[in-house]
Amino acid sequence: MGEISERGIVLVVDALELRRAGITSLVDEWARTINLTTIGISPADLLVHSQSGEDVRFLILSIGGSSLHEGDLQSCAKSTRELFPHAPCAIISDRKEAEEAVAAARLGEQAFLSTSMEPSIARQALTFVLGGGTFFPREALLHQYASTGRIVNGHASVPRNENDTLTQRQNEVLERLRLGRSNKHIARDLNMQESTVKVHVRQIMRKLGASNRTQAALFRSAEPAGPATFLNGAEIDRVASAPAG
């Protein structure tokens, strides 16, 4: 594996060598602009790299045309999150179905990118996610609202009683989750302790029936509360028009 890089590392995980080389090359063009090193590995090498002492900043799980509903891919995604709990993870897929992006959110991933995207938009999305944001296609958010009827993870998220409705403060926290803000930044924005933000996030997840903060933000973003505000902090049109880097 060679010497440990002094720079932060982006790991591109793909089971197929040729496909992995292509995605790694594309990602490396972006990573070098922000002083990161890109390494392509197979899923079997995840454990080795988690124990190597490398400063892994970002993980990209390239899955080709496979579905995230397949058991082996779900296991790989969960292992990735467990081995690198502090690094954001993005899925790159050949598929474009909304259900796939929703599945990525349910697995706790921070982004779902289709290989049909323009490379420039993909690079801006990666930058946004690395900075703490989340990126999911508009179709996934609409699907989450229209197809599930306010059901998340198989459980109805309609408040069971008045105590299960979100408070004004929780709505303020949730809005910032939707924008991809970290607990530290939310605490700063709302002038509260970070520990208080964590309590609010747990309560929000419970009330919405979400299993993680990404899923809570994804669900909230899908509600038709206003025009063109669906995407979880990264509407495609907005990303496309935003300055690179």
N, C-alpha and C positions, 0 to 999 in steps of 0.2 A: 504493500500500500504506500510505501515511501514515507518521507518525512511529513510531519504534521504541518499544514499550512498555517502561516502566521495571520492570514486573512480569514474573515468569516467565510463559511462554506454554504453553498446551495447544493443539496443532494437531489439528483434526479433519479427516481426509482422506477425501473421498468424491467420486466422479465425478459423482453426480447432485445438482443444486443444491437441489431441494426437500428431499430426504432429508437432505442435508448440513445444511441450516438447522435441521431438527428435532433431529438429534443434537447439533448445536452448542448449541442452546438448552438442551437437557437437561443437557449436560455443564457448561455455564456456570453453572447453578445450584449445582453442586458446586464448581467452580473458584473462584467468587467467595468462598466461605466460607474458602478457604485462600490468598486474595490472589493468585490466578492469573488471567490473561486468556485467554479462549478465542477462537480464530480458526479459521473453517472455510475450507478450501482444496480445490482439485481436485488430483489427483495430478500434473498438469502444472506446478503451482506449487511442488512440493517443492524443486526445485533453487534457485529464487529465495529461498525462506525459509531455506534452509540457508546462503545467502551473505549474508543481510541483517544479521547481527550480533545477531539476536534471541536471547533466553535461553529456548530451547525446553526445557521440563522434561518434557513428556509428549507422546506421539503416540497418536492413536486412529485406526485404519484401519477405516472403516465400509464394509462390502462388500455389504450387503443379502442377497439370496438366492444370490449367486454362490458358487462353490466355491473354496476355497484350493488345490485341485488344478489349477485353470486356470492356464495359463502366464502370462497377463498379470498376474493377481493375485499370483502368486509373484514375478514380476519387480518389481512395485510394492512388495511387502513387503521384498524384498531391498534395493531402492533406498532405502527408508525407513531401514533399519538402517545402511546404508553412509553416508547423508547425515547421520544423527543418531545416531552410535554410542553416545553417553552417555545418551541419553534412553530410558526404558522405553516400550514400545509395546504397546498392547492392540488386539485385534481385536473389533469388534462385528459380529455376523452374525445374519441371520434364521434361519439353519440351526441345528439342534440335534444333528446326528449326531456321535457320538464321534470319527469319523474326521477331521472338520473341526478339532476342538480339538487332536487329535494332530498334524495338519498344521501348525497354528499353532506348536506347540512345536518342531517340526522346523525351522521357519523362524526360530527364535530369538526369537519373540514372548514377552512376559511374561504375557499373559492372553488368554483367549477368553471373551467375554461374549455371551450370546444376547439378542436383543431381547425374548424372552419373560420375561426376568427382571424382578422387581420393581425399580423405580427406586431404592428405598432400599438394596437389596442391591447393586445395581450401583455406587452411589456409595461404599459402604463398600469394595467390591472395588477401585475406582479408588484410594482412599486407601491401601489396603494395598499395591498395586502401586507407587504413587508412593514409598512408604517403603522399597522394595527387595524386596517380596514378589512372588509369582507366583500367578495364579488360573486354575485350570482345573476344569471340571465333573467331578464324581465319575465320571460315565459314561465320560469319556475315559480316566481312569486305569485303570478296570477293563478297558476295551477294550484298552489298551496291554498289559496283562498277559495277559488271556485269549485275545486274538486273535493276538498275535504270538508267544506262546510264548517269551518272552525273546529276541525279535529286534528290534533297533533299527536303523532306516535300512537295512533289508535285510541286515544282518549279524548272525550269531549272537552273542549277548553272553554265552553260557555260557563261563566261564573255560576257556582252552585248556590250562592246567596250573596247578599250585599257585601259581606266581608271579603268576598273573592274578587270584587272589582278593583281595578288599580287606583291607587291614590294619585293625587296630582304630582306628588314627588316621584312616585314610581313611574308615572308617565314621562316625566322629565328624564329620568334615568334611562328608560326604554328608548326614548327618542335618540339618545346619544349612543346607546348600543347599536341602534339601526345605522348610525353613521360610522360604526367601527371604532368608537372611542374606548380606550382602556379604562380600567377602574380608576387609575391614578388621574387620568385626564378628566374623567367624569367628576371626581371629587373636587378637582380644581375648578371646573366649570360651575359647579353647583355649590361651592363653598361648604363642603362637608368632609368628614373623615373618610378615608378609603375603606375602613372597616364598615362604615355605615353603608357605603355603596354596595359592598359585598352582600350585606343583609338584604338590601333592596333587590339586588339581582336574584338572590335565592327566592325571594317572595314572588317576583315577577315570573320566574320559571315555573314555580308551583301553580300560580294562578292561570298561566297560559297552557299548562300541561306540557311544557317544553323540557327536554332532557339536557339542554346546554344553552349557553347564551347566544350562540350563533343561530340556533333554531328559533329562539324567542324573537330575535331581531328579524329573521327571515319571515316568520309568521306575521309580525306586526307590519312589516313592510308591504305585505301582500294585501292588507286591508285597503279598500278603495277610498282613502281619506282625502285624496287630492290628485290633481293631474300630474303625471310624469314624475312621481316621487317614489315609485315602487322599489327601485333597486337598492339593495342593502348597502347604502353608502357609496355605490359605484354604478349608477345608471350608465348604460353603454354609451348613450349620446354624450353624457357629461364627461366620461372618461376619454372619449374620442376627441373632445374639444379642449381637454385640460392640457397644460404644458407638460412635456415629458420630463421624467426625473422627479 
